Amino acid sequence: MTNQALEPVQFLEWDSKFFGAKIGRVTSRNLTDKEIAKVENWVSTHRMDCLYYLADGSKIESSRVAEANGFFLTDLRMTYGISLHADLIETEARVGFREANEEDLPELMTMAGVYHQNSRFFADEHFPREKCQRLYELWLQKDFQEENHFLWIIDVDGHIAGYTSVSMDINKKSVEIGLVGVHSEYRGQGIGLDLQRHVLKELWLKGAHEVEVVTQGRNIAAQNLYIKSGYHLKSVDLWFHKWYK
């Protein structure tokens, strides 16, 4: 499976190993009838089990082609962005806001496995629930351990009330928000908003200029949080899956 950038499908080695199925991703964002024929030929040759397809939400034709060829909609991909500026530094420090440590990690991973069930993986019944939970546990662990990844929490009297993970591109001075979660016992208390404001301040101090975050179309609470935090909507795209067995 060489020259994947030129192929109609990219084989996803990590996903395939993790879920125990041969999984690929359609490389085009705007499928046509001609392109879908190439995709299906590739799948037949490589005996794939599942395909992901991220359709450009501004091109209705690509979604129609996907639906006509057995792909089913699993999620709306909402992308929000914000440009950082000096005013964010004026945010007052909240008691309990800090970087996560090793002792926090087991509890944070457990929370991540529970609090991200609006995702397209949970929406697709072909994926075992316990695998979907494990996926988000590992995601949070990665953001804690890897270089230029950060994980911040708000600690209330020794209890983790919420968390936000990020990955930073040092060269481009850009950041992607990873996972955001608030403990069920602390929701409705402004924890998520406080986290976002403090995280944005920390990122500004680290030299970041632009921040993006992706959430699900069905996750209204998260969308409202990002809007309140100053983000603006950049794009709406559509995730499709197709299974062959």
C-alpha positions as CSV (number, residue, x, y, z in Angstrom):
1,M,0.0,0.0,0.0
2,T,2.5,2.6,-1.2
3,N,1.9,6.1,-2.6
4,Q,-1.2,6.4,-0.4
5,A,-1.4,10.2,-1.1
6,L,-2.2,9.4,-4.7
7,E,-4.7,6.6,-3.9
8,P,-8.5,7.1,-3.7
9,V,-8.3,5.6,-0.2
10,Q,-5.8,6.0,2.6
11,F,-5.3,2.8,4.7
12,L,-5.5,3.7,8.4
13,E,-3.1,1.4,10.1
14,W,-3.7,2.5,13.7
15,D,-7.5,2.4,13.4
16,S,-7.4,-1.0,11.8
17,K,-5.2,-2.5,14.5
18,F,-7.2,-0.9,17.3
19,F,-10.6,-1.9,16.1
20,G,-9.6,-5.2,14.6
21,A,-10.9,-4.4,11.1
22,K,-9.4,-3.1,7.9
23,I,-10.3,0.6,7.9
24,G,-9.5,3.3,5.3
25,R,-10.4,6.9,4.7
26,V,-11.5,8.3,1.3
27,T,-8.9,10.9,0.3
28,S,-11.3,13.1,-1.7
29,R,-13.5,15.6,0.1
30,N,-15.8,16.0,-2.9
31,L,-16.8,12.6,-4.3
32,T,-18.0,12.3,-7.9
33,D,-19.5,9.2,-9.6
34,K,-16.1,8.7,-11.3
35,E,-14.2,8.9,-8.1
36,I,-16.5,6.6,-6.2
37,A,-15.9,3.9,-8.8
38,K,-12.1,4.2,-8.1
39,V,-12.8,4.0,-4.4
40,E,-14.9,0.8,-4.8
41,N,-12.3,-0.8,-7.0
42,W,-9.6,0.0,-4.4
43,V,-11.7,-1.5,-1.6
44,S,-12.3,-4.6,-3.6
45,T,-8.6,-5.1,-4.3
46,H,-7.6,-4.5,-0.7
47,R,-10.5,-6.3,0.9
48,M,-11.5,-3.5,3.3
49,D,-14.0,-3.7,6.0
50,C,-14.8,0.0,6.6
51,L,-14.3,3.4,5.1
52,Y,-14.5,6.9,6.6
53,Y,-15.4,9.8,4.4
54,L,-15.3,13.4,5.4
55,A,-17.5,15.3,2.9
56,D,-17.1,19.0,2.3
57,G,-20.3,20.5,3.9
58,S,-20.5,23.3,1.3
59,K,-20.8,20.8,-1.6
60,I,-24.1,19.0,-1.5
61,E,-23.3,16.8,-4.5
62,S,-20.5,14.9,-2.6
63,S,-22.9,13.9,0.1
64,R,-25.5,12.7,-2.4
65,V,-22.9,10.5,-4.1
66,A,-21.9,9.0,-0.8
67,E,-25.4,8.2,0.3
68,A,-26.2,6.7,-3.1
69,N,-23.3,4.3,-2.7
70,G,-24.0,2.9,0.7
71,F,-22.3,5.4,3.0
72,F,-24.3,6.5,6.1
73,L,-24.1,9.8,7.9
74,T,-22.5,9.4,11.4
75,D,-21.7,13.0,12.4
76,L,-21.6,16.7,11.6
77,R,-18.1,18.0,12.0
78,M,-18.3,21.5,13.4
79,T,-15.0,23.5,13.3
80,Y,-14.6,26.6,15.4
81,G,-11.7,29.0,15.5
82,I,-10.4,32.0,17.5
83,S,-7.5,34.4,17.0
84,L,-5.6,35.1,20.2
85,H,-4.9,38.6,21.4
86,A,-3.5,40.4,24.4
87,D,-6.9,41.0,26.0
88,L,-7.1,37.3,26.9
89,I,-4.2,37.9,29.3
90,E,-6.5,39.9,31.5
91,T,-8.3,36.8,32.6
92,E,-8.0,36.5,36.4
93,A,-6.5,33.3,37.7
94,R,-9.1,30.8,39.0
95,V,-8.3,28.8,42.1
96,G,-7.6,25.2,41.1
97,F,-6.6,25.8,37.5
98,R,-3.4,23.9,36.8
99,E,-1.6,21.5,34.5
100,A,-2.5,17.8,35.1
101,N,0.0,15.5,36.7
102,E,0.7,11.8,36.8
103,E,-1.6,11.3,39.8
104,D,-4.5,12.9,37.9
105,L,-4.1,10.7,34.8
106,P,-6.1,7.5,35.8
107,E,-9.1,9.6,36.8
108,L,-8.9,11.8,33.7
109,M,-8.7,8.8,31.4
110,T,-11.8,7.3,33.0
111,M,-13.6,10.5,32.6
112,A,-12.6,10.7,28.9
113,G,-14.0,7.2,28.3
114,V,-17.4,8.3,29.6
115,Y,-17.8,11.9,28.5
116,H,-17.3,11.8,24.7
117,Q,-20.2,9.6,23.6
118,N,-21.5,12.1,21.1
119,S,-18.7,11.1,18.7
120,R,-19.1,9.4,15.4
121,F,-17.5,6.2,16.8
122,F,-20.2,5.8,19.4
123,A,-22.8,6.7,16.7
124,D,-21.6,3.8,14.6
125,E,-23.0,0.6,16.2
126,H,-20.3,-1.5,14.4
127,F,-17.7,-0.3,16.9
128,P,-17.8,-2.0,20.3
129,R,-18.7,0.5,23.1
130,E,-15.7,-0.6,25.2
131,K,-13.3,0.1,22.3
132,C,-14.8,3.6,21.7
133,Q,-14.3,4.4,25.4
134,R,-10.7,3.1,25.3
135,L,-10.1,5.3,22.2
136,Y,-10.8,8.5,24.2
137,E,-8.8,7.2,27.2
138,L,-5.8,6.8,25.0
139,W,-6.3,10.1,23.3
140,L,-6.2,11.9,26.6
141,Q,-3.2,9.9,27.7
142,K,-1.4,10.9,24.5
143,D,-2.1,14.6,25.1
144,F,-0.7,14.3,28.5
145,Q,2.5,12.5,27.5
146,E,3.6,13.8,24.1
147,E,5.8,16.9,23.4
148,N,3.9,20.1,22.6
149,H,0.7,18.6,23.9
150,F,-0.8,20.0,27.1
151,L,-3.5,18.9,29.5
152,W,-5.1,21.4,31.9
153,I,-7.6,20.8,34.7
154,I,-9.7,22.7,37.2
155,D,-9.3,21.1,40.7
156,V,-12.1,21.8,43.2
157,D,-11.1,20.7,46.7
158,G,-9.0,17.8,45.4
159,H,-11.6,16.7,42.8
160,I,-11.1,17.1,39.1
161,A,-14.0,19.3,37.9
162,G,-13.0,19.5,34.2
163,Y,-10.2,19.2,31.7
164,T,-9.0,20.5,28.4
165,S,-6.3,18.9,26.2
166,V,-4.5,20.6,23.3
167,S,-1.8,20.0,20.7
168,M,0.4,22.9,19.5
169,D,2.2,23.3,16.2
170,I,5.3,25.3,17.4
171,N,6.3,26.4,13.9
172,K,2.8,27.7,12.8
173,K,2.0,29.0,16.3
174,S,-1.4,27.2,15.9
175,V,-3.2,25.0,18.3
176,E,-5.9,22.4,18.1
177,I,-8.1,21.8,21.2
178,G,-8.4,18.1,21.8
179,L,-10.7,16.8,24.4
180,V,-12.9,19.0,26.7
181,G,-14.9,17.5,29.6
182,V,-16.6,18.6,32.7
183,H,-17.5,16.2,35.6
184,S,-21.2,15.6,35.8
185,E,-21.3,16.8,39.4
186,Y,-19.9,20.2,38.4
187,R,-21.9,21.0,35.3
188,G,-23.8,24.3,35.2
189,Q,-21.2,26.1,37.3
190,G,-19.2,27.7,34.6
191,I,-16.3,25.2,34.8
192,G,-16.1,24.7,31.0
193,L,-16.1,28.5,30.3
194,D,-13.4,29.1,33.0
195,L,-11.3,26.3,31.5
196,Q,-11.5,27.8,28.0
197,R,-10.6,31.3,29.1
198,H,-7.6,30.1,31.1
199,V,-6.4,27.7,28.4
200,L,-6.6,30.4,25.8
201,K,-4.6,32.7,28.1
202,E,-1.9,30.0,28.6
203,L,-1.7,29.4,24.9
204,W,-1.2,33.1,24.2
205,L,1.6,33.1,26.7
206,K,3.2,30.2,24.9
207,G,3.1,32.2,21.7
208,A,0.1,30.7,19.9
209,H,-1.8,32.9,17.5
210,E,-4.7,30.7,16.2
211,V,-6.8,28.1,18.0
212,E,-9.2,25.6,16.4
213,V,-11.6,23.2,18.0
214,V,-13.8,20.5,16.4
215,T,-17.0,19.2,17.9
216,Q,-20.0,17.2,16.9
217,G,-23.2,18.6,15.4
218,R,-25.2,16.9,18.1
219,N,-23.2,18.4,20.9
220,I,-25.1,21.6,21.4
221,A,-23.6,22.2,24.9
222,A,-20.0,22.2,23.5
223,Q,-21.0,24.5,20.6
224,N,-22.5,27.0,23.0
225,L,-19.4,26.9,25.2
226,Y,-17.1,27.7,22.3
227,I,-19.3,30.6,21.1
228,K,-19.4,32.0,24.7
229,S,-15.6,31.7,24.8
230,G,-15.2,33.8,21.7
231,Y,-14.8,31.2,18.9
232,H,-16.5,31.6,15.6
233,L,-17.8,28.9,13.3
234,K,-15.5,28.2,10.4
235,S,-17.0,25.2,8.7
236,V,-19.6,22.4,8.8
237,D,-18.6,19.1,7.2
238,L,-20.1,15.6,7.2
239,W,-18.6,12.3,8.4
240,F,-19.8,9.2,6.6
241,H,-19.0,5.6,7.2
242,K,-19.5,2.5,5.1
243,W,-19.1,-1.1,6.1
244,Y,-18.5,-4.0,3.7
245,K,-19.2,-6.9,6.0
